[in-house]
């Protein structure tokens, strides 16, 4: 019990002082006990005959004094005190019944009699709200929530006349989060012994998730049997049995703190209630029934996922780093990090660490889960792990995904972070090496026989531009020349640059070789070249009849001599035409005519004759090109 004493010095003789205290009366005894929370900054209004006379505020101890009040014990003036919560408006519910020697009402004291020079004490307001609407994560009161009491059968709001304070129907919470329903059962729509549902509408905006909390769901709701408040006092559901006439479902008049686990005994609350008027307020009200609301957590965690590797091979270990940052500034509990890895990848047991401390995940299929984590306000946590690339993984890009979810509701509280690696062929097991030799094919049979040495300094090239030059023994080697298709192999093309052959050598094999490449197997491609006998015949305009392709009579015998020379040994015939001012088309026809004449006269049984036509212009180009005509 506390009291205030005021001494008036130099005041108007005969005037009085009104004193009192405001506090949260946790044990309902109308006595201010140690530890009970004072109500600071509450306006206290003094009315005289219904008109506002004076306003004061409660001090840090919840006390107030109004000095200079004129006596009314003989003049019939009516005094009344009214108490308001800070910021109270038209939708703010009354949450306490005044306690004084005069007429007590909800947050008001009437019919105050003030004798001359009186120092009235004990004009008090002990409040006893039903509970606090609070944030299920931050565990702080929620302002702006709207509470409505519904008939459980029809789900319609009960009439405002059913409450001692009509504003309690549709009341909006202030910064303290308090709410209260004083049912009087005065209407058939609110019968004693009826079932009721407390409906909560979250504050406007996107700060809170609509509906009852999913993080801390109610113990009883519209889908369950009603919780019987009349049967609660002194039962196992009454967590403070010392207050035998009141039902308290949580141990404190304050909302559960961050240290109270969600869905534990310390967070029990009910929204589906049976209430009656047999022993009010104990049977008509429930106390310490704190109602949580879930904040909108989507995006409250910033997440990133990285890997230092881009190209990896089968069997390689891939490190990943997941970083999560709390952007809300409040403690987040029951946080779960989920990592979803691609098919064919495998978690390396014992590799996971959170902030440097080993922490093994729960593994279900291709999903790794770390549950029950705490992330304090504005802090970050770092998760490291290793995945192994399985032998059956095909080449291509593989995306690893990570996300943070709420462990209770399963809803995402972060975006999805990804890290991509590319499976590439293994240089040892997947690539095809190409080896071979360029040799002096003396007998021109395309096969390297004994005594046929290699040719140095000859260049070969792939279709992709890889090049190699033969060594002193004619050998070359191209490492990882191609990565064949995994299932069917691939064609490999290799070409020899005949310009790099030694002088006088010509290919005895195909210049371009195509072979089928298979993963993990080397290809051998050899090229043969030899010195060829070259027989040349030079032609010019005087050897032909003017303007025709016919050789003059005196030169026809030269063709027979040419054929005899070609038969002496395998040779290459080089037809050279030295042109001057002839028509280019005529020159081309003459070359083709001689080539056809020799081909028709040649016996292929001797050997396959290769004919190489060449045209040389004395003036560097045909006359028409030179003159620009």
Secondary structure as the mmCIF struct_conf table of DSSP 4:
data_model
#
loop_
_struct_conf.conf_type_id
_struct_conf.id
_struct_conf.beg_label_comp_id
_struct_conf.beg_label_asym_id
_struct_conf.beg_label_seq_id
_struct_conf.end_label_comp_id
_struct_conf.end_label_asym_id
_struct_conf.end_label_seq_id
BEND BEND1 UNK A 9 UNK A 10
TURN_TY1_P TURN_TY1_P1 UNK A 13 UNK A 14
STRN STRN1 UNK A 16 UNK A 24
TURN_TY1_P TURN_TY1_P2 UNK A 26 UNK A 27
BEND BEND2 UNK A 28 UNK A 31
TURN_TY1_P TURN_TY1_P3 UNK A 34 UNK A 35
HELX_LH_PP_P HELX_LH_PP_P1 UNK A 36 UNK A 37
STRN STRN2 UNK A 38 UNK A 38
TURN_TY1_P TURN_TY1_P4 UNK A 40 UNK A 41
STRN STRN3 UNK A 43 UNK A 48
TURN_TY1_P TURN_TY1_P5 UNK A 49 UNK A 50
STRN STRN4 UNK A 51 UNK A 57
TURN_TY1_P TURN_TY1_P6 UNK A 60 UNK A 61
BEND BEND3 UNK A 62 UNK A 62
STRN STRN5 UNK A 63 UNK A 69
HELX_LH_PP_P HELX_LH_PP_P2 UNK A 70 UNK A 71
TURN_TY1_P TURN_TY1_P7 UNK A 73 UNK A 75
STRN STRN6 UNK A 79 UNK A 84
TURN_TY1_P TURN_TY1_P8 UNK A 86 UNK A 87
TURN_TY1_P TURN_TY1_P9 UNK A 90 UNK A 91
HELX_LH_PP_P HELX_LH_PP_P3 UNK A 92 UNK A 94
STRN STRN7 UNK A 96 UNK A 99
BEND BEND4 UNK A 100 UNK A 102
STRN STRN8 UNK A 103 UNK A 105
STRN STRN9 UNK A 106 UNK A 106
TURN_TY1_P TURN_TY1_P10 UNK A 107 UNK A 107
STRN STRN10 UNK A 108 UNK A 112
TURN_TY1_P TURN_TY1_P11 UNK A 116 UNK A 117
STRN STRN11 UNK A 119 UNK A 120
STRN STRN12 UNK A 124 UNK A 127
BEND BEND5 UNK A 130 UNK A 130
STRN STRN13 UNK A 131 UNK A 135
TURN_TY1_P TURN_TY1_P12 UNK A 136 UNK A 138
STRN STRN14 UNK A 141 UNK A 141
BEND BEND6 UNK A 143 UNK A 144
STRN STRN15 UNK A 146 UNK A 151
TURN_TY1_P TURN_TY1_P13 UNK A 152 UNK A 154
STRN STRN16 UNK A 157 UNK A 157
HELX_LH_PP_P HELX_LH_PP_P4 UNK A 158 UNK A 159
HELX_RH_3T_P HELX_RH_3T_P1 UNK A 160 UNK A 162
STRN STRN17 UNK A 163 UNK A 163
BEND BEND7 UNK A 164 UNK A 165
HELX_RH_3T_P HELX_RH_3T_P2 UNK A 166 UNK A 168
TURN_TY1_P TURN_TY1_P14 UNK A 169 UNK A 170
STRN STRN18 UNK A 171 UNK A 172
TURN_TY1_P TURN_TY1_P15 UNK A 175 UNK A 176
STRN STRN19 UNK A 178 UNK A 179
STRN STRN20 UNK A 183 UNK A 183
BEND BEND8 UNK A 187 UNK A 187
HELX_RH_3T_P HELX_RH_3T_P3 UNK A 188 UNK A 190
TURN_TY1_P TURN_TY1_P16 UNK A 192 UNK A 193
STRN STRN21 UNK A 194 UNK A 201
HELX_LH_PP_P HELX_LH_PP_P5 UNK A 202 UNK A 203
BEND BEND9 UNK A 204 UNK A 207
STRN STRN22 UNK A 208 UNK A 208
BEND BEND10 UNK A 210 UNK A 212
BEND BEND11 UNK A 214 UNK A 216
BEND BEND12 UNK A 219 UNK A 219
STRN STRN23 UNK A 220 UNK A 220
TURN_TY1_P TURN_TY1_P17 UNK A 222 UNK A 223
BEND BEND13 UNK A 224 UNK A 224
HELX_LH_PP_P HELX_LH_PP_P6 UNK A 225 UNK A 226
STRN STRN24 UNK A 227 UNK A 228
BEND BEND14 UNK A 229 UNK A 229
TURN_TY1_P TURN_TY1_P18 UNK A 230 UNK A 234
BEND BEND15 UNK A 235 UNK A 235
TURN_TY1_P TURN_TY1_P19 UNK A 236 UNK A 237
BEND BEND16 UNK A 239 UNK A 239
TURN_TY1_P TURN_TY1_P20 UNK A 241 UNK A 242
BEND BEND17 UNK A 243 UNK A 243
TURN_TY1_P TURN_TY1_P21 UNK A 244 UNK A 245
BEND BEND18 UNK A 246 UNK A 246
STRN STRN25 UNK A 248 UNK A 248
BEND BEND19 UNK A 249 UNK A 251
BEND BEND20 UNK A 253 UNK A 254
HELX_LH_PP_P HELX_LH_PP_P7 UNK A 255 UNK A 256
TURN_TY1_P TURN_TY1_P22 UNK A 258 UNK A 259
BEND BEND21 UNK A 260 UNK A 260
HELX_LH_PP_P HELX_LH_PP_P8 UNK A 261 UNK A 261
TURN_TY1_P TURN_TY1_P23 UNK A 262 UNK A 263
BEND BEND22 UNK A 264 UNK A 264
HELX_RH_3T_P HELX_RH_3T_P4 UNK A 265 UNK A 267
STRN STRN26 UNK A 270 UNK A 270
BEND BEND23 UNK A 271 UNK A 271
STRN STRN27 UNK A 272 UNK A 275
BEND BEND24 UNK A 277 UNK A 279
TURN_TY1_P TURN_TY1_P24 UNK A 280 UNK A 284
STRN STRN28 UNK A 287 UNK A 287
BEND BEND25 UNK A 288 UNK A 288
STRN STRN29 UNK A 291 UNK A 293
STRN STRN30 UNK A 295 UNK A 295
TURN_TY1_P TURN_TY1_P25 UNK A 298 UNK A 299
BEND BEND26 UNK A 300 UNK A 300
STRN STRN31 UNK A 301 UNK A 306
BEND BEND27 UNK A 308 UNK A 308
BEND BEND28 UNK A 310 UNK A 310
STRN STRN32 UNK A 311 UNK A 312
TURN_TY1_P TURN_TY1_P26 UNK A 314 UNK A 315
STRN STRN33 UNK A 317 UNK A 326
BEND BEND29 UNK A 328 UNK A 330
STRN STRN34 UNK A 332 UNK A 340
TURN_TY1_P TURN_TY1_P27 UNK A 343 UNK A 344
STRN STRN35 UNK A 345 UNK A 347
TURN_TY1_P TURN_TY1_P28 UNK A 349 UNK A 350
STRN STRN36 UNK A 353 UNK A 354
TURN_TY1_P TURN_TY1_P29 UNK A 355 UNK A 356
STRN STRN37 UNK A 357 UNK A 358
HELX_LH_PP_P HELX_LH_PP_P9 UNK A 360 UNK A 361
STRN STRN38 UNK A 362 UNK A 364
TURN_TY1_P TURN_TY1_P30 UNK A 365 UNK A 366
STRN STRN39 UNK A 367 UNK A 375
TURN_TY1_P TURN_TY1_P31 UNK A 377 UNK A 378
STRN STRN40 UNK A 380 UNK A 389
TURN_TY1_P TURN_TY1_P32 UNK A 391 UNK A 392
HELX_LH_PP_P HELX_LH_PP_P10 UNK A 393 UNK A 394
BEND BEND30 UNK A 395 UNK A 395
STRN STRN41 UNK A 396 UNK A 406
TURN_TY1_P TURN_TY1_P33 UNK A 407 UNK A 409
STRN STRN42 UNK A 412 UNK A 412
STRN STRN43 UNK A 414 UNK A 414
STRN STRN44 UNK A 417 UNK A 423
TURN_TY1_P TURN_TY1_P34 UNK A 427 UNK A 430
STRN STRN45 UNK A 432 UNK A 440
TURN_TY1_P TURN_TY1_P35 UNK A 442 UNK A 443
BEND BEND31 UNK A 445 UNK A 447
TURN_TY1_P TURN_TY1_P36 UNK A 450 UNK A 451
STRN STRN46 UNK A 454 UNK A 454
TURN_TY1_P TURN_TY1_P37 UNK A 456 UNK A 457
STRN STRN47 UNK A 459 UNK A 462
TURN_TY1_P TURN_TY1_P38 UNK A 463 UNK A 464
BEND BEND32 UNK A 465 UNK A 465
STRN STRN48 UNK A 467 UNK A 469
TURN_TY1_P TURN_TY1_P39 UNK A 472 UNK A 473
BEND BEND33 UNK A 474 UNK A 474
STRN STRN49 UNK A 475 UNK A 482
TURN_TY1_P TURN_TY1_P40 UNK A 486 UNK A 488
STRN STRN50 UNK A 490 UNK A 496
HELX_RH_3T_P HELX_RH_3T_P5 UNK A 498 UNK A 500
BEND BEND34 UNK A 501 UNK A 501
HELX_LH_PP_P HELX_LH_PP_P11 UNK A 502 UNK A 502
TURN_TY1_P TURN_TY1_P41 UNK A 503 UNK A 504
STRN STRN51 UNK A 505 UNK A 507
BEND BEND35 UNK A 508 UNK A 509
BEND BEND36 UNK A 511 UNK A 511
STRN STRN52 UNK A 512 UNK A 517
TURN_TY1_P TURN_TY1_P42 UNK A 519 UNK A 520
STRN STRN53 UNK A 523 UNK A 524
STRN STRN54 UNK A 527 UNK A 531
HELX_LH_PP_P HELX_LH_PP_P12 UNK A 532 UNK A 532
STRN STRN55 UNK A 533 UNK A 540
HELX_RH_3T_P HELX_RH_3T_P6 UNK A 541 UNK A 543
STRN STRN56 UNK A 544 UNK A 544
TURN_TY1_P TURN_TY1_P43 UNK A 546 UNK A 547
BEND BEND37 UNK A 548 UNK A 549
HELX_LH_PP_P HELX_LH_PP_P13 UNK A 550 UNK A 550
STRN STRN57 UNK A 551 UNK A 551
HELX_LH_PP_P HELX_LH_PP_P14 UNK A 552 UNK A 552
HELX_RH_3T_P HELX_RH_3T_P7 UNK A 553 UNK A 555
TURN_TY1_P TURN_TY1_P44 UNK A 556 UNK A 556
HELX_RH_AL_P HELX_RH_AL_P1 UNK A 557 UNK A 567
TURN_TY1_P TURN_TY1_P45 UNK A 568 UNK A 568
BEND BEND38 UNK A 569 UNK A 569
STRN STRN58 UNK A 571 UNK A 579
BEND BEND39 UNK A 580 UNK A 582
HELX_RH_AL_P HELX_RH_AL_P2 UNK A 584 UNK A 601
TURN_TY1_P TURN_TY1_P46 UNK A 604 UNK A 606
HELX_LH_PP_P HELX_LH_PP_P15 UNK A 608 UNK A 609
STRN STRN59 UNK A 610 UNK A 617
TURN_TY1_P TURN_TY1_P47 UNK A 618 UNK A 619
BEND BEND40 UNK A 620 UNK A 621
HELX_RH_AL_P HELX_RH_AL_P3 UNK A 623 UNK A 627
TURN_TY1_P TURN_TY1_P48 UNK A 628 UNK A 628
#
